[in-house]
Amino acid sequence: MPSLLSRGIALACFLAASGSFAFAADGKPKPKVLVDFTRQDAEIEAGVPKPIKKYDYSFEAWNNKLVFLDGKGILIPALPGRGGMGTDNRLSIGATNTHCLIEFIIGNRNESESFTLSMVDADGTDVSWYINLKDKPRGVAITMPLDLAKPDMEDKPGKKPGFDKTKTKSWQIKGNWQEPKLEVLLVRISATTS
């Protein structure tokens, strides 16, 4: 009969293999991927594959101009800051996660100093974090942590005060509404405990 220790090891191996939990090489939990812009699924309609985008809409200067690069992400190809993209799908951030990580690469044609990640919770509280691009390197992956308890702006407060990260109903990535062009490759949005 297997010992309690061997059953525990077997269970841990099963959970790790199934993705129920994952740890980085340093023993810390890996971030939970919320939106992976590097992958685009497809559904079949009348025998023809139709891409399922990671966002439901784009607007203003970005409308129908974003470019999916397979395995790399979604490119905002040097577009004016007067635009955005988003979805009305829920983000499963989780109660224990305290930060979002936004991963991106700044393109060589970028002129903009910032862009914004916004989220809305179930009762309508709208919060935003400004992603500062000034003095950041171009052409390399950047992972920026965003404290979920400290957004840069809270707009349209809902019925209950504060942002409820466990009930996020939509998100948007937007330009800064300035003329300088934004060129950024969006890689992923994740949630983490620190």
NORZIDA-V259082 format. One record per residue. N is the residue number from 1. RES is the residue in one small letter. SS is DSSP state (2 for helix, 1 for strand, 0 for the rest). OMEGA is omega in radians with two decimals (* if undefined). Layout:
{{N,RES,SS,OMEGA} {N,RES,SS,OMEGA}}
//
This chain:
{{1,m,0,-3.11} {2,p,0,3.13} {3,s,0,3.10} {4,l,2,3.12} {5,l,2,-3.11} {6,s,2,3.08} {7,r,2,3.10} {8,g,2,3.11} {9,i,2,3.13} {10,a,2,3.11} {11,l,2,3.12} {12,a,2,3.11} {13,c,2,3.13} {14,f,2,-3.13} {15,l,2,3.13} {16,a,2,-3.13} {17,a,2,-3.11} {18,s,2,3.12} {19,g,0,-3.14} {20,s,0,2.94} {21,f,0,-3.11} {22,a,0,3.13} {23,f,1,3.07} {24,a,0,-3.12} {25,a,0,-3.13} {26,d,0,3.09} {27,g,0,3.11} {28,k,0,3.09} {29,p,1,3.07} {30,k,0,3.08} {31,p,0,3.09} {32,k,1,-3.12} {33,v,1,3.11} {34,l,1,3.12} {35,v,1,3.10} {36,d,1,-3.10} {37,f,0,-3.10} {38,t,0,-3.11} {39,r,0,3.06} {40,q,0,3.12} {41,d,1,3.12} {42,a,1,3.00} {43,e,1,-3.12} {44,i,1,3.08} {45,e,1,-3.12} {46,a,0,3.10} {47,g,0,-3.11} {48,v,1,3.10} {49,p,1,3.10} {50,k,1,-3.10} {51,p,1,3.02} {52,i,1,-3.09} {53,k,0,3.09} {54,k,0,3.10} {55,y,0,-3.10} {56,d,0,-3.06} {57,y,1,2.94} {58,s,1,-3.03} {59,f,1,-3.14} {60,e,1,-3.05} {61,a,0,-3.13} {62,w,0,-3.03} {63,n,0,3.12} {64,n,0,-3.12} {65,k,0,3.12} {66,l,0,-3.04} {67,v,1,3.05} {68,f,1,3.08} {69,l,1,-3.03} {70,d,0,3.12} {71,g,0,-3.10} {72,k,0,3.13} {73,g,1,3.10} {74,i,1,-3.10} {75,l,1,2.90} {76,i,1,-2.91} {77,p,1,3.10} {78,a,1,3.13} {79,l,1,3.08} {80,p,1,-3.11} {81,g,0,3.13} {82,r,0,3.12} {83,g,1,3.13} {84,g,1,3.13} {85,m,1,3.11} {86,g,1,3.13} {87,t,1,3.06} {88,d,0,3.09} {89,n,0,-3.12} {90,r,0,2.98} {91,l,1,3.14} {92,s,0,-3.08} {93,i,0,-3.12} {94,g,0,-3.06} {95,a,0,-3.04} {96,t,0,3.14} {97,n,0,-3.06} {98,t,0,-3.08} {99,h,1,2.89} {100,c,1,3.03} {101,l,1,3.03} {102,i,1,-3.11} {103,e,1,-3.09} {104,f,1,3.06} {105,i,1,3.11} {106,i,1,3.14} {107,g,0,-3.11} {108,n,0,-3.12} {109,r,0,-3.11} {110,n,0,3.05} {111,e,0,-3.03} {112,s,0,3.11} {113,e,0,-3.09} {114,s,1,2.88} {115,f,1,-2.99} {116,t,1,2.92} {117,l,1,3.12} {118,s,1,3.07} {119,m,1,3.09} {120,v,1,3.11} {121,d,1,-3.00} {122,a,0,3.14} {123,d,0,2.99} {124,g,0,3.09} {125,t,0,-3.08} {126,d,1,-3.13} {127,v,1,-3.11} {128,s,1,3.02} {129,w,1,3.12} {130,y,1,3.13} {131,i,1,-3.09} {132,n,1,3.13} {133,l,0,-3.07} {134,k,0,3.12} {135,d,0,3.08} {136,k,0,-3.12} {137,p,0,3.09} {138,r,0,3.03} {139,g,0,3.11} {140,v,0,3.14} {141,a,1,3.10} {142,i,1,3.04} {143,t,1,-3.08} {144,m,1,3.09} {145,p,1,3.12} {146,l,1,-3.12} {147,d,1,-3.09} {148,l,0,3.13} {149,a,0,-3.06} {150,k,0,3.07} {151,p,0,3.10} {152,d,0,-3.13} {153,m,1,2.97} {154,e,1,-3.10} {155,d,1,3.10} {156,k,0,3.12} {157,p,0,3.14} {158,g,0,-3.13} {159,k,0,3.11} {160,k,0,3.13} {161,p,0,3.07} {162,g,0,-3.12} {163,f,0,3.12} {164,d,0,-3.08} {165,k,2,3.14} {166,t,2,-3.11} {167,k,2,3.13} {168,t,1,-3.06} {169,k,1,3.11} {170,s,1,3.08} {171,w,1,3.06} {172,q,1,2.91} {173,i,1,-3.02} {174,k,1,3.00} {175,g,0,-3.12} {176,n,0,3.09} {177,w,0,3.04} {178,q,0,-3.11} {179,e,0,-3.09} {180,p,0,-3.03} {181,k,1,3.13} {182,l,1,3.02} {183,e,1,-3.11} {184,v,1,3.00} {185,l,1,3.11} {186,l,1,-3.09} {187,v,1,3.11} {188,r,1,2.97} {189,i,1,-3.13} {190,s,1,3.06} {191,a,1,-3.10} {192,t,1,-3.13} {193,t,0,3.11} {194,s,0,*}}
//
